[in-house]
């Protein structure tokens, strides 16, 4: 007889670990069953959900376009998080509950929405801008009602903090946020990122179940990269304002103002005129079609080629000194004109400069002296300098469009061609290419390559080492000669003086080939701020001024002077007592 509390024989024979083993086996079976359903049976589940048209969704995941920043941390371009709703009547239910929910989220009329759907017309975007929260709510409603024909996409709103002051530089995007001009176009692949796509089952909150997505068709979006430019936002605004004033005053066709840091090649400002509102591009395009302005896709700073004009005499003098063709004591006699074979070179307005040395040539801007010495240097050495300066190359700063310079190497009379090159004709270069070439005089003879993009997603774009063009002593001496253009009594830029400071520069006036009655000129000024240890190289070029003169010192010079004052004040550069400076020739 079994005593109380004593186990039956069969119970005593069951091991103590067996219940635990059975429990563990149950858990394993449940887990394997889930693996079977989620892995091996996953396709069937997805197909069943798709056939049932419930909680199955296919969604494009659009990448967020990257931001553009100035070097001083200002956001120049940023995409908003606003979204836009669209409906395909053929792919949505007519359920009143669905459209009541949509109306509650969007603020639209439920009756209007249902009327649109019942007509079964063409798919259409609705004129309603949604916040990110509204977009999430709408996606949940779409998943709940299986409304595949209800979609949400970015509204294509791109904000530009400087507006028209940066439009020619940054460009603009279309409604799908594709870059159409400027930096936005040239760097579209960097800024746009990579859109994704997700197909699978959503939960009730409108989120995809990670294990219930179709892997072959699904990938997450990769947002675009953020780009930091070398541009100083305050200087960019100042450059645009100064350029606009001069272009308007002289009724010009185009204009550009460029500021470069000579030691690095960093572009601190890149202004172009005319400009436009980057969020209302259609207005600019309409004006273009009516012949009132240029295309908003065009930037003369990088997309046009100009003859440098008299600014190039500085390179003629530098090359002559560097090669030993001339010395500082070399002189020539200017009678106002000189004949080279069957071509006569004239000084501007018939000026007769008399005995001219290299310093006089720069200060008084003598065409006869420059053409004489260029012919003596010869085409081979002169053209090699042009190549070394990078004037015939694309500048490769990441803008669209960019145009290389041009020099005819097949001209049959090299003497006449080289004489023309001496005072900046027979050569075409982009303003940016010319501005970067002039960094050589502020950098001990080394021309720096221009740099516009400072970093991408924090990864710096390296400063290229540049190329030595002239001996350091020659570059410094020519820069001293350029001081006399502004500071000297006979200089062509004496009106550009800034009290308390020494500036250096060179005026330029080039008559365009095929100009009618001598009216089509390019007026330019290149300057250094300050002249001693320059912090900035400033180039202003104004195309086809039609009122108030055409000489570089008169048309382009005032914009340089405005920018010089701005830079001196902004960088807190102390005065250097220019009254103590004596003539250098």
C-alpha positions as CSV (number, residue, x, y, z in Angstrom):
1,X,0.0,0.0,0.0
2,X,1.3,3.5,-1.1
3,X,2.1,5.8,1.7
4,X,0.9,9.4,1.7
5,X,3.3,11.8,-0.1
6,X,4.9,8.9,-1.9
7,X,5.1,9.1,-5.8
8,X,3.5,6.4,-7.9
9,X,6.0,4.0,-9.5
10,X,5.6,5.5,-13.0
11,X,6.0,9.1,-11.7
12,X,9.2,8.1,-9.9
13,X,10.5,6.7,-13.2
14,X,10.2,10.1,-15.0
15,X,13.5,12.1,-14.9
16,X,13.4,15.6,-13.4
17,X,14.9,17.2,-16.5
18,X,12.3,15.8,-18.9
19,X,9.6,18.6,-18.4
20,X,12.2,21.3,-19.0
21,X,13.4,19.5,-22.1
22,X,9.8,19.3,-23.5
23,X,9.3,23.0,-22.7
24,X,12.5,23.9,-24.5
25,X,11.5,21.8,-27.5
26,X,8.2,23.6,-27.7
27,X,10.0,26.9,-27.8
28,X,12.3,25.6,-30.6
29,X,9.3,24.3,-32.6
30,X,7.6,27.7,-32.3
31,X,10.8,29.5,-33.4
32,X,11.3,27.2,-36.3
33,X,7.7,27.6,-37.4
34,X,8.2,31.4,-37.3
35,X,11.4,31.0,-39.4
36,X,9.5,28.8,-41.8
37,X,6.8,31.5,-42.1
38,X,9.1,34.5,-42.2
39,X,11.8,33.0,-44.4
40,X,10.5,30.1,-46.4
41,X,6.9,31.1,-46.4
42,X,7.7,34.8,-46.6
43,X,7.0,35.1,-50.3
44,X,3.6,33.3,-50.0
45,X,2.7,35.7,-47.1
46,X,3.6,38.7,-49.2
47,X,1.7,37.4,-52.2
48,X,-1.3,36.7,-50.0
49,X,-1.2,40.2,-48.5
50,X,-0.8,41.7,-52.0
51,X,-3.8,39.7,-53.3
52,X,-5.8,40.8,-50.3
53,X,-4.8,44.4,-50.9
54,X,-4.4,44.9,-47.2
55,X,-1.3,46.4,-45.5
56,X,0.8,45.6,-48.6
57,X,2.6,48.7,-50.0
58,X,5.2,49.7,-52.5
59,X,6.8,53.1,-51.7
60,X,9.5,55.2,-53.2
61,X,11.9,56.5,-50.6
62,X,13.3,59.8,-51.8
63,X,16.7,61.0,-50.7
64,X,17.0,64.4,-49.0
65,X,19.1,66.8,-51.1
66,X,22.2,68.0,-49.4
67,X,22.7,71.5,-48.0
68,X,25.1,74.1,-49.3
69,X,27.0,76.3,-46.8
70,X,29.3,79.3,-47.1
71,X,32.7,79.2,-45.5
72,X,31.4,81.4,-42.6
73,X,28.7,78.8,-41.8
74,X,25.7,80.3,-43.5
75,X,23.2,78.0,-45.1
76,X,23.1,79.1,-48.8
77,X,20.8,76.4,-50.0
78,X,18.5,73.9,-48.2
79,X,15.6,71.7,-49.1
80,X,12.5,72.0,-46.9
81,X,10.8,68.9,-45.4
82,X,7.5,69.8,-47.0
83,X,5.7,67.1,-49.0
84,X,3.0,67.1,-51.8
85,X,0.1,64.7,-52.1
86,X,-0.9,62.9,-55.3
87,X,-3.9,60.7,-56.3
88,X,-4.3,58.1,-59.1
89,X,-8.1,57.5,-59.2
90,X,-7.6,54.1,-60.9
91,X,-5.6,52.8,-57.9
92,X,-7.6,53.9,-54.8
93,X,-10.8,52.8,-53.1
94,X,-13.9,55.0,-53.1
95,X,-14.4,54.4,-49.4
96,X,-15.9,57.5,-47.7
97,X,-14.0,56.6,-44.6
98,X,-10.7,56.8,-46.5
99,X,-11.4,60.3,-48.0
100,X,-12.7,61.6,-44.7
101,X,-9.4,60.6,-43.1
102,X,-7.4,62.2,-45.9
103,X,-9.5,65.4,-45.7
104,X,-9.0,65.5,-41.9
105,X,-5.2,65.3,-42.4
106,X,-4.8,67.7,-45.4
107,X,-7.6,70.2,-44.8
108,X,-9.0,69.5,-48.2
109,X,-12.7,68.8,-48.8
110,X,-13.7,65.2,-48.6
111,X,-16.5,65.7,-51.1
112,X,-14.1,67.3,-53.6
113,X,-11.7,64.4,-53.1
114,X,-14.4,61.7,-53.6
115,X,-15.7,63.6,-56.7
116,X,-12.2,63.6,-58.2
117,X,-11.8,59.8,-57.5
118,X,-15.3,58.9,-58.8
119,X,-14.5,60.5,-62.2
120,X,-11.6,58.1,-62.7
121,X,-9.6,60.7,-64.5
122,X,-5.8,61.1,-64.8
123,X,-3.4,60.9,-61.9
124,X,-2.7,64.3,-60.5
125,X,-0.6,66.1,-57.8
126,X,-2.8,68.2,-55.5
127,X,-2.0,71.8,-54.7
128,X,-1.4,71.2,-51.0
129,X,1.9,71.3,-49.0
130,X,2.2,68.9,-46.2
131,X,4.4,68.8,-43.1
132,X,6.5,65.8,-42.3
133,X,4.0,64.8,-39.7
134,X,1.1,65.1,-42.1
135,X,3.0,62.9,-44.6
136,X,3.5,60.2,-42.0
137,X,-0.2,60.3,-41.1
138,X,-1.2,60.1,-44.8
139,X,1.1,57.1,-45.4
140,X,-0.6,55.3,-42.4
141,X,-4.0,56.0,-43.9
142,X,-2.8,54.7,-47.3
143,X,-1.6,51.5,-45.7
144,X,-4.8,51.0,-43.7
145,X,-7.1,51.3,-46.7
146,X,-4.7,49.7,-49.3
147,X,-4.8,53.0,-51.3
148,X,-1.7,52.4,-53.5
149,X,-2.8,55.3,-55.7
150,X,-2.4,57.8,-52.9
151,X,1.2,59.0,-52.7
152,X,3.3,61.6,-51.0
153,X,6.5,63.1,-52.4
154,X,8.8,66.1,-51.7
155,X,7.3,69.4,-52.8
156,X,10.6,70.4,-54.5
157,X,11.0,73.5,-52.3
158,X,14.6,74.6,-52.1
159,X,15.4,77.7,-50.1
160,X,18.2,80.1,-51.0
161,X,19.2,82.4,-48.2
162,X,21.0,84.9,-50.3
163,X,18.4,84.9,-53.1
164,X,19.5,86.7,-56.2
165,X,22.9,87.5,-54.7
166,X,24.0,83.9,-55.1
167,X,21.7,82.7,-58.0
168,X,24.3,82.7,-60.8
169,X,26.7,80.9,-58.6
170,X,24.5,78.2,-57.0
171,X,22.0,77.9,-59.8
172,X,18.6,76.3,-59.1
173,X,16.7,73.0,-59.1
174,X,13.5,71.9,-60.9
175,X,10.3,70.6,-59.3
176,X,12.0,67.2,-58.8
177,X,15.0,68.8,-57.1
178,X,17.3,68.1,-60.0
179,X,20.1,70.7,-60.4
180,X,19.5,72.7,-63.6
181,X,22.3,75.4,-63.4
182,X,25.4,76.4,-61.5
183,X,26.7,74.4,-58.6
184,X,23.4,72.7,-58.2
185,X,23.8,71.2,-61.7
186,X,27.5,70.5,-61.7
187,X,27.3,68.8,-58.2
188,X,23.9,67.2,-58.7
189,X,25.3,63.7,-58.1
190,X,26.9,64.7,-54.8
191,X,23.9,66.8,-53.6
192,X,21.0,64.5,-54.7
193,X,22.1,61.3,-53.0
194,X,20.3,58.0,-54.0
195,X,16.6,57.4,-53.7
196,X,15.4,54.1,-52.3
197,X,12.4,51.8,-52.8
198,X,10.5,49.6,-50.3
199,X,8.0,46.9,-51.1
200,X,6.4,44.7,-48.4
201,X,3.9,44.6,-45.5
202,X,3.2,47.6,-43.3
203,X,2.0,47.5,-39.7
204,X,-1.0,49.6,-38.6
205,X,1.2,52.6,-38.0
206,X,2.3,52.7,-41.6
207,X,5.8,51.4,-41.0
208,X,7.3,48.5,-43.0
209,X,7.9,45.2,-41.1
210,X,11.7,44.6,-41.6
211,X,11.3,40.9,-42.2
212,X,8.4,41.4,-44.6
213,X,10.0,43.4,-47.3
214,X,11.0,42.2,-50.7
215,X,14.8,42.4,-50.5
216,X,15.4,42.3,-54.3
217,X,13.4,45.4,-54.9
218,X,13.9,47.2,-51.5
219,X,16.7,49.5,-50.4
220,X,16.9,52.5,-48.1
221,X,17.4,56.0,-49.4
222,X,20.9,57.6,-49.1
223,X,20.6,61.3,-48.5
224,X,22.7,63.8,-50.5
225,X,26.0,65.1,-49.2
226,X,26.4,68.6,-47.6
227,X,28.8,70.9,-49.5
228,X,30.7,73.7,-47.9
229,X,32.0,76.4,-50.2
230,X,35.0,78.8,-49.9
231,X,32.6,81.7,-50.4
232,X,32.3,84.4,-47.7
233,X,28.6,85.2,-47.6
234,X,29.0,88.9,-46.6
235,X,31.6,89.5,-49.3
236,X,29.4,87.7,-51.9
237,X,26.6,90.1,-51.1
238,X,29.0,93.1,-51.3
239,X,30.4,92.0,-54.6
240,X,26.9,91.5,-56.1
241,X,25.8,95.0,-54.9
242,X,28.8,96.8,-56.3
243,X,28.7,94.9,-59.6
244,X,25.0,95.6,-60.0
245,X,25.5,99.3,-59.4
246,X,28.1,99.6,-62.1
247,X,26.4,97.4,-64.7
248,X,23.1,99.3,-64.2
249,X,24.9,102.7,-64.4
250,X,26.8,101.8,-67.6
251,X,23.9,99.8,-69.2
252,X,26.2,96.8,-69.6
253,X,25.3,93.4,-71.1
254,X,27.1,91.3,-68.5
255,X,29.4,91.7,-65.6
256,X,31.4,89.6,-63.1
257,X,33.3,90.3,-59.9
258,X,35.7,87.7,-58.4
259,X,37.6,87.8,-55.2
260,X,40.4,85.2,-54.6
261,X,42.6,84.6,-51.5
262,X,46.0,84.5,-53.3
263,X,47.9,82.2,-51.0
264,X,45.3,79.4,-51.3
265,X,43.3,80.1,-54.5
266,X,40.1,80.0,-52.4
267,X,37.3,81.9,-54.2
268,X,35.8,84.3,-51.6
269,X,33.2,85.8,-53.9
270,X,32.0,85.0,-57.4
271,X,29.4,87.6,-58.5
272,X,27.7,87.7,-61.9
273,X,25.3,90.1,-63.5
274,X,22.4,90.0,-64.5
275,X,20.9,87.8,-61.8
276,X,17.5,86.3,-61.0
277,X,15.3,84.9,-58.2
278,X,16.3,81.2,-57.9
279,X,12.8,80.2,-56.7
280,X,11.0,82.1,-59.5
281,X,13.1,81.0,-62.4
282,X,10.2,81.0,-64.8
283,X,10.2,84.8,-64.7
284,X,13.8,84.9,-65.7
285,X,13.2,82.4,-68.5
286,X,10.4,84.5,-69.8
287,X,12.6,87.6,-69.9
288,X,15.2,85.6,-71.7
289,X,12.7,84.5,-74.4
290,X,11.8,88.2,-74.9
291,X,15.5,89.1,-75.3
292,X,15.6,91.1,-72.1
293,X,18.2,89.1,-70.3
294,X,20.5,86.1,-70.5
295,X,19.6,82.5,-69.6
296,X,19.5,81.8,-65.9
297,X,21.7,78.8,-66.8
298,X,24.5,81.1,-67.9
299,X,27.3,82.4,-65.7
300,X,29.7,84.8,-67.4
301,X,32.4,84.3,-64.7
302,X,33.0,80.8,-65.9
303,X,31.0,80.5,-69.1
304,X,32.3,83.4,-71.2
305,X,35.6,84.2,-72.7
306,X,36.9,87.7,-72.8
307,X,40.1,89.4,-74.1
308,X,42.1,90.5,-71.0
309,X,43.0,93.9,-72.5
310,X,45.5,96.1,-70.8
311,X,45.5,94.1,-67.6
312,X,47.7,91.7,-69.4
313,X,50.5,94.2,-69.8
314,X,51.6,93.2,-66.3
315,X,52.4,89.7,-67.6
316,X,54.2,91.0,-70.6
317,X,56.5,93.1,-68.3
318,X,57.0,90.2,-65.9
319,X,57.9,87.7,-68.6
320,X,60.3,90.2,-70.2
321,X,62.1,90.7,-66.9
322,X,62.0,87.1,-66.0
323,X,63.5,86.0,-69.3
324,X,66.0,88.8,-69.4
325,X,64.5,90.2,-72.6
326,X,64.2,93.5,-70.9
327,X,65.5,95.1,-67.7
328,X,64.0,97.8,-65.5
329,X,66.2,100.3,-67.3
330,X,65.0,99.2,-70.8
331,X,63.2,102.0,-72.6
332,X,61.3,102.5,-75.8
333,X,59.8,105.6,-77.4
334,X,56.0,105.8,-77.8
335,X,54.8,108.1,-80.5
336,X,51.2,106.9,-80.0
337,X,51.5,104.2,-82.7
338,X,53.9,101.5,-84.1
339,X,53.7,99.4,-87.2
340,X,54.4,95.7,-87.2
341,X,54.5,94.5,-90.8
342,X,51.1,95.8,-92.3
343,X,49.5,96.2,-88.9
344,X,49.7,99.4,-86.8
345,X,49.3,99.2,-83.0
346,X,47.9,102.4,-81.4
347,X,47.8,103.6,-77.8
348,X,44.4,104.4,-76.4
349,X,42.9,107.7,-77.6
350,X,46.2,108.4,-79.5
351,X,48.2,109.1,-76.3
352,X,51.9,109.7,-76.9
353,X,53.8,108.5,-73.9
354,X,57.3,109.4,-75.0
355,X,60.2,107.5,-73.4
356,X,58.7,104.5,-71.6
357,X,60.3,102.0,-69.2
358,X,58.6,98.9,-67.8
359,X,57.1,100.7,-64.8
360,X,55.8,103.5,-67.1
361,X,54.2,100.8,-69.3
362,X,52.1,99.5,-66.4
363,X,51.4,102.9,-64.8
364,X,50.4,104.7,-68.0
365,X,49.2,101.6,-69.9
366,X,51.3,102.0,-73.0
367,X,50.3,99.7,-75.9
368,X,53.3,100.5,-78.0
369,X,55.8,99.5,-75.3
370,X,53.9,96.3,-74.4
371,X,53.6,95.2,-78.0
372,X,57.3,96.0,-78.7
373,X,58.5,93.9,-75.8
374,X,56.1,91.1,-76.5
375,X,57.4,90.8,-80.1
376,X,60.9,90.6,-78.7
377,X,60.0,87.9,-76.3
378,X,58.5,85.8,-79.1
379,X,55.5,83.7,-79.6
380,X,57.0,80.5,-78.3
381,X,57.9,81.8,-74.8
382,X,54.8,84.0,-74.6
383,X,52.4,81.2,-75.5
384,X,54.2,78.9,-73.0
385,X,53.5,81.4,-70.2
386,X,49.8,81.5,-71.2
387,X,49.7,77.7,-71.0
388,X,51.5,77.7,-67.6
389,X,49.1,80.3,-66.3
390,X,46.2,77.9,-67.0
391,X,44.4,80.4,-69.1
392,X,43.5,77.9,-71.8
393,X,42.2,75.2,-69.3
394,X,39.0,74.6,-67.6
395,X,39.3,75.8,-64.1
396,X,37.6,72.7,-62.6
397,X,36.0,74.4,-59.6
398,X,32.8,72.4,-59.8
399,X,30.5,74.8,-61.7
400,X,28.4,74.6,-64.8
401,X,29.1,75.8,-67.3
402,X,32.8,76.2,-67.5
403,X,34.6,77.3,-70.7
404,X,38.3,77.0,-71.5
405,X,40.4,79.9,-72.9
406,X,41.4,80.1,-76.5
407,X,44.6,81.0,-78.4
408,X,45.1,80.4,-82.1
409,X,48.4,78.5,-82.4
410,X,48.0,78.5,-86.2
411,X,48.1,82.2,-86.9
412,X,50.2,82.7,-90.0
413,X,51.9,86.0,-88.7
414,X,53.3,85.2,-85.2
415,X,54.9,88.7,-84.9
416,X,51.6,90.6,-85.2
417,X,49.8,88.0,-83.0
418,X,52.5,88.3,-80.3
419,X,52.5,92.1,-80.5
420,X,48.7,91.9,-79.9
421,X,49.2,89.5,-77.0
422,X,51.4,92.1,-75.4
423,X,48.5,94.3,-74.5
424,X,45.9,91.5,-74.0
425,X,44.4,91.0,-77.4
426,X,44.4,87.8,-79.6
427,X,43.7,85.8,-76.4
428,X,40.4,84.8,-74.8
429,X,40.1,83.6,-71.2
430,X,37.4,83.2,-68.7
431,X,37.2,85.8,-65.9
432,X,37.9,83.1,-63.3
433,X,40.9,81.8,-65.2
434,X,42.3,85.4,-65.5
435,X,41.6,86.1,-61.8
436,X,43.5,83.0,-60.7
437,X,46.4,83.8,-63.0
438,X,46.8,87.2,-61.2
439,X,47.4,85.3,-57.9
440,X,51.0,84.8,-59.1
441,X,51.9,88.5,-58.4
442,X,50.6,88.2,-54.8
443,X,52.2,84.8,-54.2
444,X,55.9,85.2,-55.1
445,X,55.3,84.2,-58.7
446,X,53.3,81.1,-58.0
447,X,49.9,80.9,-59.7
448,X,47.3,79.1,-57.4
449,X,44.6,77.0,-58.8
450,X,41.1,78.3,-57.9
451,X,39.1,76.4,-55.3
452,X,35.4,76.8,-54.7
453,X,34.4,73.7,-52.8
454,X,36.0,73.6,-49.3
455,X,34.6,70.2,-48.2
456,X,31.9,67.6,-48.9
457,X,30.4,65.9,-45.8
458,X,33.3,67.2,-43.8
459,X,36.0,65.7,-46.1
460,X,38.2,68.6,-47.2
461,X,38.9,69.3,-50.9
462,X,42.7,69.7,-51.0
463,X,44.3,73.0,-52.0
464,X,46.3,72.3,-55.1
465,X,50.0,73.3,-54.9
466,X,49.9,75.8,-57.8
467,X,52.6,76.4,-60.4
468,X,55.7,78.7,-60.3
469,X,55.5,81.1,-63.2
470,X,57.9,83.9,-62.4
471,X,60.9,84.3,-60.0
472,X,59.7,85.6,-56.6
473,X,61.7,88.8,-56.9
474,X,60.2,89.5,-60.4
475,X,56.7,89.0,-59.1
476,X,57.2,91.2,-56.1
477,X,58.7,94.0,-58.3
478,X,55.9,93.9,-60.8
479,X,53.4,94.1,-57.9
480,X,55.2,97.3,-56.8
481,X,54.9,98.7,-60.3
482,X,51.2,98.1,-60.1
483,X,50.9,100.3,-57.0
484,X,51.7,103.3,-59.3
485,X,48.5,102.7,-61.3
486,X,46.5,103.8,-58.3
487,X,49.1,105.7,-56.1
488,X,51.1,107.3,-58.9
489,X,50.4,110.7,-60.3
490,X,50.2,109.5,-63.9
491,X,48.3,106.2,-63.1
492,X,45.1,105.2,-64.9
493,X,43.4,104.3,-61.6
494,X,44.2,107.3,-59.4
495,X,40.4,107.8,-58.7
496,X,40.5,104.4,-56.9
497,X,42.6,105.5,-54.0
498,X,41.5,104.6,-50.5
499,X,42.9,107.1,-47.9
500,X,45.4,105.5,-45.5
501,X,46.0,102.4,-47.6
502,X,48.3,101.3,-50.5
503,X,46.5,99.4,-53.2
504,X,47.8,98.0,-56.5
505,X,46.1,97.1,-59.7
506,X,45.8,97.5,-63.5
507,X,43.1,98.9,-65.7
508,X,42.0,97.1,-68.8
509,X,39.9,98.1,-71.8
510,X,39.6,95.7,-74.8
511,X,37.7,96.5,-78.0
512,X,35.8,93.4,-79.0
513,X,36.4,91.8,-82.4
514,X,33.7,92.9,-84.8
515,X,32.5,95.7,-82.6
516,X,30.1,98.2,-84.3
517,X,31.5,101.8,-84.5
518,X,33.9,101.0,-81.7
519,X,31.2,100.7,-79.1
520,X,31.6,97.1,-77.9
521,X,34.2,97.0,-75.2
522,X,35.1,94.8,-72.2
523,X,36.1,97.1,-69.3
524,X,38.1,95.5,-66.5
525,X,40.1,96.2,-63.4
526,X,42.4,93.8,-61.5
527,X,43.5,94.8,-58.0
528,X,45.3,93.8,-54.8
529,X,44.0,94.5,-51.3
530,X,46.2,95.7,-49.8
531,X,49.3,96.1,-52.1
532,X,51.7,94.9,-49.4
533,X,51.1,91.2,-48.5
534,X,47.7,91.1,-50.3
535,X,44.9,89.3,-48.7
536,X,42.6,89.4,-51.7
537,X,42.9,89.6,-55.5
538,X,39.9,91.3,-57.0
539,X,38.9,91.2,-60.7
540,X,35.9,93.2,-62.1
541,X,35.0,92.7,-65.7
542,X,32.0,94.5,-67.3
543,X,30.9,93.6,-70.8
544,X,29.7,96.0,-73.4
545,X,29.1,99.2,-71.3
546,X,26.8,101.5,-73.4
547,X,26.7,104.6,-71.2
548,X,29.1,106.7,-69.2
549,X,32.3,105.7,-70.9
550,X,34.1,102.4,-71.5
551,X,37.6,102.7,-69.9
552,X,38.3,100.1,-67.2
553,X,39.2,102.6,-64.5
554,X,35.9,104.4,-65.0
555,X,33.5,101.5,-65.5
556,X,35.0,98.5,-63.5
557,X,37.2,100.5,-61.1
558,X,34.5,101.9,-58.8
559,X,33.3,98.3,-58.1
560,X,36.9,97.4,-57.1
561,X,37.2,100.4,-54.9
562,X,33.9,99.4,-53.1
563,X,35.2,95.9,-52.5
564,X,38.6,97.1,-51.4
565,X,37.0,99.2,-48.7
566,X,34.7,96.4,-47.7
567,X,37.7,93.9,-47.4
568,X,39.9,96.3,-45.5
569,X,37.1,97.0,-43.0
570,X,35.9,93.3,-42.7
571,X,39.4,91.9,-42.2
572,X,40.4,94.9,-39.9
573,X,43.6,95.6,-41.9
574,X,45.4,98.5,-40.4
575,X,46.4,101.6,-42.6
576,X,49.9,101.5,-44.0
577,X,50.6,105.3,-44.5
578,X,50.6,105.4,-48.3
579,X,51.8,109.1,-48.3
580,X,55.3,107.8,-47.5
581,X,55.4,105.7,-50.7
582,X,57.6,107.2,-53.5
583,X,57.5,106.5,-57.2
584,X,59.0,103.1,-58.2
585,X,60.4,104.1,-61.6
